[in-house]
Amino acid sequence: MLSGAILAPFGQARATDLTGAWATSADECKNVFVRKGKANQTTFAPMSEVHGGGFIAEQNRLIGRTAKCTIKAKKDDGQTVNIVASCATDIMLSSVQFQLNVVNQDKIQRLFPGMPDMEIYYYRCQL
């Protein structure tokens, strides 16, 4: 279901597969995400915010508890993924830049441009 990376020809960077559910604590995955419906689709658990943050990554979308983002541009060198997304909440639209460092196939680090000491780690959830 959740693969780590798609291999590219020798000498080229690998594309990172971020598809799946990601939580700020690997131990809290079962409290942040659940599977629902006939399609067994991953969604946020009730009161998930109490157990930390997280997001669901799809091919061209990032889904948070309160925002849905459409990926407009993506640059991936295998180690760092830069994403520009158009995000919508119930009350506003905004353009957001994400910079992700790939620690390994199940752990990423979100950096915040212009804020060098701010970072959040996310762990891939196996549901």
N, CA, C and O of each residue as an XYZ file, in Angstrom:
508
protein
N       0.820     -1.193      0.000
C       0.000      0.000      0.000
C       0.861      1.253      0.000
O       0.666      2.122     -0.850
N       1.807      1.375      0.924
C       2.642      2.569      1.009
C       4.075      2.176      0.686
O       4.742      1.532      1.495
N       4.545      2.559     -0.482
C       5.914      2.226     -0.845
C       6.831      3.384     -0.502
O       6.382      4.516     -0.318
N       8.118      3.092     -0.417
C       9.082      4.098     -0.011
C       9.520      5.026     -1.117
O       9.498      6.244     -0.937
N       9.916      4.495     -2.249
C      10.399      5.357     -3.326
C      10.284      4.633     -4.650
O      10.261      3.403     -4.712
N      10.214      5.413     -5.690
C      10.215      4.873     -7.034
C      11.638      5.014     -7.536
O      12.188      6.115     -7.524
N      12.244      3.927     -7.977
C      13.631      3.981     -8.400
C      13.763      4.596     -9.775
O      12.985      4.298    -10.682
N      14.742      5.445     -9.920
C      15.055      6.070    -11.201
C      16.319      5.418    -11.744
O      17.009      4.715    -11.006
N      16.636      5.633    -13.007
C      17.863      5.077    -13.562
C      19.082      5.525    -12.761
O      19.078      6.587    -12.138
N      20.133      4.690    -12.789
C      21.367      4.964    -12.055
C      21.872      6.375    -12.342
O      21.899      6.813    -13.492
N      22.272      7.083    -11.285
C      22.826      8.416    -11.462
C      21.798      9.529    -11.343
O      22.171     10.700    -11.290
N      20.511      9.195    -11.299
C      19.479     10.214    -11.150
C      18.884     10.124     -9.749
O      18.956      9.082     -9.097
N      18.306     11.210     -9.304
C      17.666     11.232     -7.987
C      16.405     10.385     -8.013
O      15.756     10.240     -9.049
N      16.070      9.828     -6.854
C      14.848      9.044     -6.738
C      13.686      9.954     -6.379
O      13.838     10.903     -5.609
N      12.531      9.655     -6.944
C      11.322     10.400     -6.587
C      10.796      9.832     -5.273
O      10.759      8.616     -5.088
N      10.399     10.690     -4.386
C       9.912     10.288     -3.074
C       8.412     10.066     -3.124
O       7.671     10.911     -3.627
N       7.959      8.930     -2.605
C       6.529      8.641     -2.536
C       6.029      9.025     -1.150
O       6.314      8.338     -0.169
N       5.293     10.108     -1.071
C       4.750     10.576      0.205
C       3.331     10.088      0.441
O       2.742     10.386      1.480
N       2.773      9.347     -0.500
C       1.383      8.911     -0.413
C       1.120      8.155      0.888
O       1.878      7.259      1.262
N       0.040      8.527      1.570
C      -0.355      7.836      2.788
C      -0.633      8.798      3.927
O      -0.717     10.011      3.737
N      -0.773      8.232      5.107
C      -1.071      9.000      6.316
C       0.217      9.218      7.101
O       1.018      8.298      7.267
N       0.407     10.444      7.580
C       1.605     10.829      8.322
C       1.189     11.501      9.632
O       0.330     12.384      9.632
N       1.794     11.086     10.745
C       1.475     11.653     12.061
C       2.744     12.176     12.725
O       3.850     11.755     12.383
N       2.582     13.092     13.670
C       3.733     13.659     14.373
C       4.327     12.685     15.390
O       5.415     12.926     15.913
N       3.630     11.598     15.671
C       4.149     10.550     16.550
C       3.731      9.200     15.979
O       2.544      8.946     15.780
N       4.704      8.340     15.718
C       4.398      7.018     15.161
C       3.516      6.211     16.118
O       2.690      5.414     15.674
N       3.685      6.412     17.410
C       2.901      5.675     18.405
C       1.438      6.108     18.453
O       0.604      5.385     19.000
N       1.113      7.259     17.897
C      -0.253      7.785     17.950
C      -1.039      7.576     16.656
O      -2.169      8.052     16.548
N      -0.477      6.884     15.683
C      -1.157      6.710     14.389
C      -2.586      6.205     14.540
O      -3.495      6.712     13.882
N      -2.792      5.219     15.393
C      -4.132      4.625     15.557
C      -5.125      5.597     16.188
O      -6.336      5.411     16.067
N      -4.620      6.633     16.860
C      -5.488      7.641     17.463
C      -5.703      8.861     16.573
O      -6.610      9.658     16.812
N      -4.867      9.005     15.547
C      -4.971     10.147     14.641
C      -5.768      9.787     13.389
O      -6.517     10.615     12.871
N      -5.611      8.554     12.902
C      -6.265      8.141     11.658
C      -7.111      6.893     11.851
O      -6.810      6.044     12.690
N      -8.174      6.797     11.062
C      -9.025      5.604     11.016
C      -9.362      5.316      9.555
O      -9.177      6.159      8.677
N      -9.853      4.122      9.323
C     -10.356      3.766      7.989
C     -11.871      3.718      8.078
O     -12.432      3.172      9.028
N     -12.539      4.307      7.060
C     -14.001      4.395      7.087
C     -14.601      4.051      5.740
O     -13.954      4.146      4.696
N     -15.862      3.647      5.800
C     -16.655      3.460      4.597
C     -16.347      2.185      3.843
O     -15.435      1.433      4.188
N     -17.134      1.965      2.804
C     -16.980      0.773      1.974
C     -15.632      0.747      1.274
O     -15.081     -0.324      1.020
N     -15.096      1.927      0.960
C     -13.803      2.009      0.275
C     -12.631      1.892      1.254
O     -11.473      1.895      0.836
N     -12.925      1.788      2.554
C     -11.892      1.669      3.577
C     -10.889      2.825      3.487
O      -9.677      2.630      3.585
N     -11.430      4.028      3.298
C     -10.623      5.220      3.064
C     -10.051      5.772      4.373
O     -10.733      5.791      5.398
N      -8.803      6.216      4.326
C      -8.152      6.805      5.495
C      -8.698      8.204      5.732
O      -8.801      9.009      4.807
N      -9.048      8.485      6.990
C      -9.535      9.804      7.381
C      -9.067     10.080      8.811
O      -8.438      9.228      9.441
N      -9.371     11.252      9.308
C      -8.968     11.611     10.664
C      -9.928     11.016     11.686
O     -11.143     11.007     11.484
N      -9.374     10.524     12.776
C     -10.167      9.974     13.868
C     -10.825     11.112     14.640
O     -10.322     12.236     14.638
N     -11.953     10.826     15.304
C     -12.548     11.845     16.171
C     -11.524     12.239     17.249
O     -10.849     11.377     17.812
N     -11.416     13.505     17.523
C     -10.489     14.019     18.541
C      -9.016     13.739     18.198
O      -8.174     13.655     19.092
N      -8.715     13.598     16.919
C      -7.338     13.291     16.503
C      -6.346     14.367     16.929
O      -5.184     14.069     17.207
N      -6.799     15.609     16.982
C      -5.899     16.711     17.336
C      -5.343     16.590     18.752
O      -4.296     17.163     19.054
N      -6.027     15.854     19.618
C      -5.558     15.635     20.982
C      -4.290     14.771     20.983
O      -3.469     14.855     21.896
N      -4.147     13.950     19.955
C      -3.038     12.995     19.878
C      -1.912     13.456     18.959
O      -1.047     12.660     18.597
N      -1.914     14.713     18.585
C      -0.868     15.248     17.717
C      -1.412     15.537     16.338
O      -2.563     15.230     16.028
N      -0.588     16.119     15.533
C      -1.001     16.486     14.187
C      -0.716     15.393     13.187
O      -0.166     14.339     13.505
N      -1.113     15.687     11.968
C      -0.857     14.755     10.888
C      -1.468     15.256      9.602
O      -2.161     16.273      9.580
N      -1.205     14.534      8.532
C      -1.803     14.856      7.244
C      -1.897     13.593      6.412
O      -1.231     12.593      6.683
N      -2.736     13.661      5.397
C      -2.894     12.565      4.445
C      -2.404     13.083      3.101
O      -2.871     14.112      2.614
N      -1.463     12.366      2.507
C      -0.918     12.757      1.207
C      -1.496     11.852      0.128
O      -1.454     10.626      0.231
N      -2.032     12.481     -0.904
C      -2.512     11.773     -2.083
C      -1.663     12.234     -3.258
O      -0.767     13.060     -3.085
N      -1.926     11.722     -4.429
C      -1.123     12.039     -5.612
C      -0.913     13.543     -5.805
O       0.221     13.994     -5.968
N      -1.991     14.315     -5.787
C      -1.905     15.758     -6.032
C      -2.535     16.593     -4.929
O      -2.838     17.768     -5.133
N      -2.737     15.983     -3.744
C      -3.387     16.706     -2.646
C      -2.723     16.386     -1.319
O      -2.168     15.305     -1.123
N      -2.793     17.351     -0.415
C      -2.421     17.166      0.980
C      -3.649     17.537      1.795
O      -4.242     18.594      1.581
N      -4.032     16.675      2.726
C      -5.247     16.896      3.502
C      -4.883     16.941      4.981
O      -4.325     15.990      5.528
N      -5.207     18.057      5.614
C      -5.014     18.203      7.043
C      -6.363     18.153      7.740
O      -7.403     18.029      7.093
N      -6.339     18.248      9.044
C      -7.588     18.203      9.817
C      -8.508     19.366      9.434
O      -9.725     19.192      9.367
N      -7.944     20.540      9.185
C      -8.772     21.715      8.900
C      -8.533     22.327      7.527
O      -9.200     23.296      7.164
N      -7.601     21.786      6.760
C      -7.299     22.364      5.440
C      -7.115     21.272      4.394
O      -6.654     20.169      4.687
N      -7.487     21.611      3.178
C      -7.265     20.732      2.029
C      -6.428     21.512      1.031
O      -6.760     22.644      0.681
N      -5.338     20.900      0.574
C      -4.406     21.587     -0.324
C      -4.265     20.830     -1.637
O      -4.191     19.602     -1.657
N      -4.229     21.579     -2.727
C      -3.956     21.028     -4.043
C      -2.526     21.398     -4.404
O      -2.153     22.570     -4.365
N      -1.727     20.398     -4.756
C      -0.334     20.639     -5.109
C      -0.271     21.296     -6.478
O      -0.767     20.748     -7.463
N       0.342     22.475     -6.536
C       0.485     23.231     -7.783
C       1.850     23.011     -8.419
O       1.963     22.998     -9.645
N       2.888     22.838     -7.605
C       4.241     22.604     -8.112
C       4.991     21.742     -7.103
O       4.776     21.840     -5.895
N       5.876     20.894     -7.627
C       6.636     20.001     -6.756
C       8.016     19.780     -7.365
O       8.140     19.459     -8.547
N       9.052     19.955     -6.544
C      10.424     19.684     -6.967
C      11.001     18.675     -5.984
O      11.000     18.899     -4.774
N      11.490     17.568     -6.518
C      11.934     16.451     -5.692
C      13.315     16.010     -6.159
O      13.474     15.557     -7.292
N      14.317     16.141     -5.288
C      15.648     15.668     -5.663
C      16.001     14.355     -4.972
O      17.154     13.924     -5.002
N      15.008     13.720     -4.348
C      15.229     12.453     -3.661
C      15.510     12.625     -2.183
O      15.157     11.753     -1.388
N      16.129     13.713     -1.795
C      16.413     14.002     -0.395
C      15.530     15.123      0.142
O      15.099     15.079      1.294
N      15.261     16.118     -0.685
C      14.426     17.252     -0.306
C      13.278     17.381     -1.291
O      13.473     17.296     -2.503
N      12.075     17.587     -0.759
C      10.890     17.786     -1.591
C      10.345     19.175     -1.283
O      10.003     19.473     -0.138
N      10.265     20.017     -2.297
C       9.678     21.349     -2.160
C       8.328     21.336     -2.852
O       8.219     20.921     -4.005
N       7.304     21.789     -2.150
C       5.937     21.768     -2.668
C       5.329     23.159     -2.523
O       5.473     23.803     -1.484
N       4.655     23.613     -3.562
C       3.823     24.813     -3.489
C       2.396     24.327     -3.669
O       2.081     23.648     -4.646
N       1.535     24.675     -2.724
C       0.162     24.187     -2.748
C      -0.825     25.322     -2.515
O      -0.528     26.302     -1.833
N      -1.990     25.162     -3.091
C      -3.104     26.077     -2.870
C      -3.991     25.418     -1.825
O      -4.543     24.345     -2.065
N      -4.129     26.051     -0.674
C      -4.834     25.442      0.454
C      -6.116     26.199      0.791
O      -6.179     27.424      0.691
N      -7.124     25.447      1.187
C      -8.413     26.031      1.550
C      -8.850     25.519      2.916
O      -8.758     24.329      3.215
N      -9.326     26.453      3.737
C      -9.987     26.113      4.994
C     -11.432     26.581      4.854
O     -11.841     27.032      3.784
N     -12.192     26.477      5.919
C     -13.581     26.939      5.877
C     -13.685     28.442      5.658
O     -14.709     28.929      5.180
N     -12.628     29.186      6.007
C     -12.739     30.644      5.934
C     -11.733     31.341      5.023
O     -11.853     32.546      4.805
N     -10.729     30.615      4.477
C      -9.777     31.326      3.625
C      -9.046     30.414      2.658
O      -8.982     29.198      2.837
N      -8.497     31.043      1.625
C      -7.635     30.382      0.652
C      -6.239     30.960      0.799
O      -6.088     32.148      1.084
N      -5.212     30.132      0.607
C      -3.846     30.641      0.685
C      -2.902     29.759     -0.114
O      -3.198     28.600     -0.405
N      -1.772     30.328     -0.457
C      -0.706     29.582     -1.113
C       0.319     29.250     -0.036
O       0.747     30.131      0.709
N       0.714     27.982      0.047
C       1.608     27.538      1.109
C       2.799     26.813      0.493
O       2.649     26.030     -0.446
N       3.985     27.087      1.038
C       5.190     26.397      0.596
C       5.585     25.381      1.658
O       5.667     25.708      2.842
N       5.829     24.149      1.231
C       6.278     23.086      2.123
C       7.682     22.677      1.701
O       7.939     22.464      0.516
N       8.590     22.567      2.662
C       9.912     22.013      2.390
C      10.067     20.797      3.285
O      10.040     20.910      4.511
N      10.230     19.637      2.669
C      10.329     18.382      3.394
C      11.678     17.735      3.137
O      12.090     17.587      1.987
N      12.368     17.348      4.204
C      13.590     16.561      4.081
C      13.230     15.113      4.352
O      12.558     14.810      5.339
N      13.669     14.225      3.488
C      13.388     12.804      3.648
C      14.469     12.206      4.543
O      15.636     12.141      4.158
N      14.075     11.770      5.742
C      15.003     11.124      6.664
C      15.161      9.670      6.246
O      16.278      9.169      6.114
N      14.032      8.994      6.037
C      13.975      7.656      5.452
C      12.572      7.477      4.887
O      11.777      8.416      4.922
N      12.248      6.305      4.370
C      10.956      6.148      3.696
C       9.765      6.307      4.629
O       8.642      6.494      4.162
N       9.985      6.237      5.937
C       8.888      6.342      6.895
C       9.001      7.542      7.831
O       8.241      7.646      8.793
N       9.938      8.446      7.561
C      10.121      9.622      8.416
C      10.548     10.806      7.553
O      11.486     10.715      6.761
N       9.834     11.923      7.726
C      10.185     13.153      7.021
C      10.259     14.299      8.027
O       9.699     14.229      9.121
N      10.953     15.335      7.635
C      11.117     16.522      8.469
C      10.589     17.714      7.685
O      11.060     17.990      6.582
N       9.614     18.423      8.246
C       9.121     19.638      7.604
C       9.905     20.821      8.146
O       9.986     21.039      9.355
N      10.480     21.581      7.219
C      11.189     22.806      7.565
C      10.337     23.989      7.157
O       9.510     23.880      6.252
N      10.530     25.111      7.815
C       9.758     26.309      7.535
C      10.694     27.373      6.985
O      11.524     27.898      7.727
N      10.579     27.709      5.684
C      11.460     28.712      5.080
C      11.427     30.021      5.878
O      10.358     30.518      6.232
N      12.604     30.563      6.152
C      12.698     31.807      6.909
C      12.685     31.607      8.412
O      12.845     32.573      9.158
N      12.498     30.372      8.879
C      12.492     30.065     10.312
C      13.435     28.884     10.544
O      12.972     27.752     10.678
N      14.734     29.123     10.594
C      15.710     28.034     10.603
C      15.627     27.087     11.799
O      16.051     25.938     11.684
N      15.106     27.519     12.920
C      15.046     26.659     14.102
C      13.709     25.947     14.271
O      13.495     25.263     15.271
N      12.821     26.099     13.316
C      11.504     25.476     13.426
C      11.420     24.271     12.494
O      11.730     24.370     11.307
N      11.002     23.142     13.038
C      10.868     21.911     12.265
C       9.845     20.997     12.929
O       9.623     21.068     14.137
N       9.233     20.151     12.133
C       8.294     19.148     12.632
C       8.629     17.836     11.944
O       8.813     17.801     10.727
N       8.710     16.758     12.711
C       8.922     15.432     12.139
C       7.578     14.733     11.984
O       6.699     14.854     12.836
N       7.434     14.004     10.887
C       6.242     13.203     10.621
C       6.664     11.772     10.347
O       7.713     11.519      9.755
N       5.822     10.833     10.789
C       6.089      9.406     10.645
C       4.960      8.767      9.843
O       3.783      9.031     10.088
N       5.336      7.923      8.881
C       4.341      7.245      8.044
C       3.562      6.246      8.899
O       4.146      5.465      9.650
N       2.258      6.283      8.774
C       1.391      5.374      9.523
C       1.023      4.171      8.656
O       0.628      4.326      7.501
N       1.154      2.998      9.212
C       0.735      1.763      8.549
C      -0.620      1.386      9.144
O      -0.694      0.882     10.264
N      -1.671      1.628      8.402
C      -3.025      1.366      8.924
C      -3.578      0.060      8.397
O      -4.701     -0.315      8.732
